[in-house]
Amino acid sequence: MLSGVPRVLVTGLILLFIVYPMIWMLLGSFKTQDEFLGEPFWSLPDSFDPVNYVEAFTTGGMGHYIANSALAVLPSLALTLLLGVAAGFALEVMVWKGRSPILLAFLAGIMVPGQMILLPLFTIYFKLHLTGTLWPLIITYTATGLPLTVFMMATYFRAIPREIFEASTLDGASILRSFWSVGVPMVRNALFTVGLVQFFFTWNDLLIALTFTNSNELQTVQVGLLNFTGQYGAVQYGPTFAAICVNVFGTLAIYLVMNQRIMQGLTAGAVKG
């Protein structure tokens, strides 16, 4: 068993490997091009002028990329949660024939590599004339997020005592009323957890977005960052670091705000009530 000092050292090393790159990236977002090319990478910036951030949004179009990501991610997230929580309720609370094979079918969907479905999906979207819009991203994010969401929500509903739903039925509640008024409030923290997992997955996606965005007007944050340096004719490290900081620290802020609900949601499905 580790004593107190080794534990502190190990924890400090872990924090160093995690925090130091973020600090280095943040400091780099304030450096000029000359500082990047002529000074050591560990040197501090001469000033903390936010000109690189202004450049990232004005010349780099970071605001446009963020808007595209929001337009693709938020609708798909809403659909994934709505369909996933309904499916989890139906598979765990409702009693009907064939629900076990359907749950296994959802679990099988988790095992399908995303790379395998990109070419068939691109062909389907092209024939349906959906290319050139954000609909391919919304549909694909929803479809790829549903298997894991259904599995996790079914696990959370399994932890709720059946007597609660039986009592609501005896009180005259319909199945829809039991779902909205009893089931959904009891898995609220789980919804936050699953929602953030899916949000980070879709927001940080590069492969799907790169496949289905065929114009600069449709590029999401990750695709925009991939091509960010090309908009200046040469690598402009300061604005590039600033754009990356906006993306990284923005998502980190969302996680920190929702951290308590995430912890509650993770422990809610761990035991059966």
N, C-alpha and C positions, 0 to 999 in steps of 0.2 A: 504493500500500500504506500502511495506517495505521501511524503511528509508535506508540511505546509509550504516550505521554500521551493521545492521542485514544482509543486502545483502552480505557484505564483510565476515561476520562470516559464513554464510551459504556456500558461495563459498569456503572459507578456509576449512571448514569441508569436503566438497565434494572432494576437492583436496587432503586433508589428507588421506581420505579413498582410493583414487585412487593411489596416489604417494607413500605413505608409504610402502605398500606391495611390490612395485617394487624396492624401495630402499633397503628394508630388504632382498629381494631375491638377488639383486646385491651384497650386502655385504656378504651374505651367500655363494655366489659362490667363495669367496676368503678364506673362513675359512677351517681349517683342521678338520679332524674327531674328534680329541681331543677337539677342540674348540666347536664343536657342542655338544658333550656329556658332557663336564665339565664346560662350562661357560653359563651364561644367554643368552637367545635368542637375547636380545637387545645389546649385547656386540659387539664391533667392531673387525674385524680381526686383527691379529698381523701384517700381511703384505699383500700386494696386489700382491703376486706372482701368475701368471696365470697358475700354474701347474694344477689346476682343469680343466681348459679349454683344456689344452693339453691332460689330461686324458680322457676327454669326447670325444675327436675326435679320439684318438689312441685306447684306450681300449674299450671305450663305443661305437665306430662306429657311432658317430653323423653325420659325413660327408656322410656316406653311407645312413643313414636315410633321410638326406636332399636331396640327389640325387634321391632317390626313390620317395619322395614327389614331387619333381620338374618334374620327368618323368610322374607322374600320373596327376598332377594338371595342368601343362601348356598346354598339348594337349587338355585336356577336357575343359579348359578355352577358348582356341582358337575356338574349335568347338561350344561351347555354345554361344560365342559372334557372330560368323559368322552366325549360324543358327537363333539365337535370333533376331539379327538386321534385317536379311532378312525377317523373319516372321513378325516382327513388322511393317516393311515397307509394306509388302503385305496386312496386316490386316487393316492398317490405311490410306495408301496413295492410293493403288490400289482399284478400285471399281469392285466387282464381287459378285455373288450370294453366300450366305452361309457363309460369313466371320464372321458375328456376332456369330453364333453357334460355329464356330471353336475357336474364341477368348474365349468364355465361357468354351470350353473344356480345353483350356490351363489354365484358371483360376481354374477350378476344379482340375487340377493337383497339384496346390499349396496346396490344402486341404488334399491330400493323405499323411498320415504319412509314413515316410521313413522306419520305423520298419516293416510295413506290407508287403513291397515288397522284403525284404532281402532274405527270404527263397525261394520264387519262382525264384528270380534271381539267387541264388546260384545253384538251380537245373538246370536252363537253361545253365548257364556257365559251369557247370560240364559236361552236355551232349554235349556241343559244344567244349569240351576240352580246354577251356580258363583258367581254374584254373591253378595256378602255374605261372601266368603271371600278368602283371599290366593292361591288357586289361579290366578285370571286373571293376577296379576302374575308368578307363577312361570313359567307357561306362556309368556306373552308375552315375558318377559325371555330365556327360553331360546331361543325361536324367533328373536327379533331378534338375538341374540348369535351364533347358529350360523354364518351366512354368513361374517362376518369371522374367526371363530375357525377355521373349516375352511380358509379361504384362507391364514391365517398359519401354521397347523400344517402344511399341505401344503408351504409354502415352507421350513419348517425341516426337514421330512423329506427334501426334495429336496437339501438340503445334506449329508446323510449319505451316505457312499459305499455303493453297492449291494453291494460286496464283503462288507461286515460282515453283512448279512442273508443273503447267499449262504453265508457261512461258518457261520452259525448253523443254516441248513437242512441243510448237509452234516453238521453235528454231531448231527443228528436232532431239532432243535427244530421243533415245529409252528408254524403261523402265529400262533396265540395266544401261544405261548411267546416267539416272536420279538418280538411286539408288546409284551408286558409286561416281558420280561427284557432286551431289547435296545433296542427303539425308544423306549419311555417314558423309561428312564433317560438316554438320549442327548439328549432334548429337555426335560429337567427345567427348565433355566433358561428355556427358551421358554415352558413352562407357567406359570411365575411371571409372566412378562411379559404373556402373553395374559390370564392370570387377573386381574392387576391392572388391565389396560385394561378388561376387562369389568366388574370390580368397581366402578371409578369411574364407568363409564357407567350402570350400573344403580342404584348408590347415590345418584347425583346426579340421577336421573331425576325429572322432575316431571309431564310430560304423561301418560305411561302410568299412573302412580300416581294422578294426579288424576282420570283417566277411570274407573278400575276400583275405586277405594275410595269406597264410597257411605255410609260411616259414620265417626264419629270413632274408633271402636275399631280400624279398619283403617288409619288414616292412617300413612304412612311419614314419615321425617324431613323430606323436602322439602315434602310437603303440610302437615305440622304447622307448619313454619316459615312457610309461606304464610299460614296462619290463626292464627299465634301471637299476634298483637296483639289479636285479637278476643276472647280469653279473659279480658281484663282490663277490657273496656268502653271502654278508651282505649289509645292506644299507650304501652306501657311499654318504653322503649328499653333500659334496663339489662338486664332478663331476656331481651329479644329478642337483644341483642348477645351475651349469655352463651350462649344456645342456638346461635347461629350459630358462635361460637368453638368450642364442643364439636364441632360437625360438621366445621368446616374443619380445625382442628388435629388432630382425631382421624384423619381421612383423610390429612393431611400426615404424621403420625407413622408410619402404615402404609407410606407411600411411602418415607420416609427409612430405615426398617428394611429394606425390601426393595430399596433402590436398587441395591446391587451386583449382585444377581441380575437386575434389570431390564436393566442395562447389558450383562451377559453374554448375556442372551437376545436383546437387540436386535442385537448383533453376530454372534450365532451363525447367523442366517439370512441374513446379508448376503453371504456368499461360499459357494461350493460347495467342500466338502472333498475 
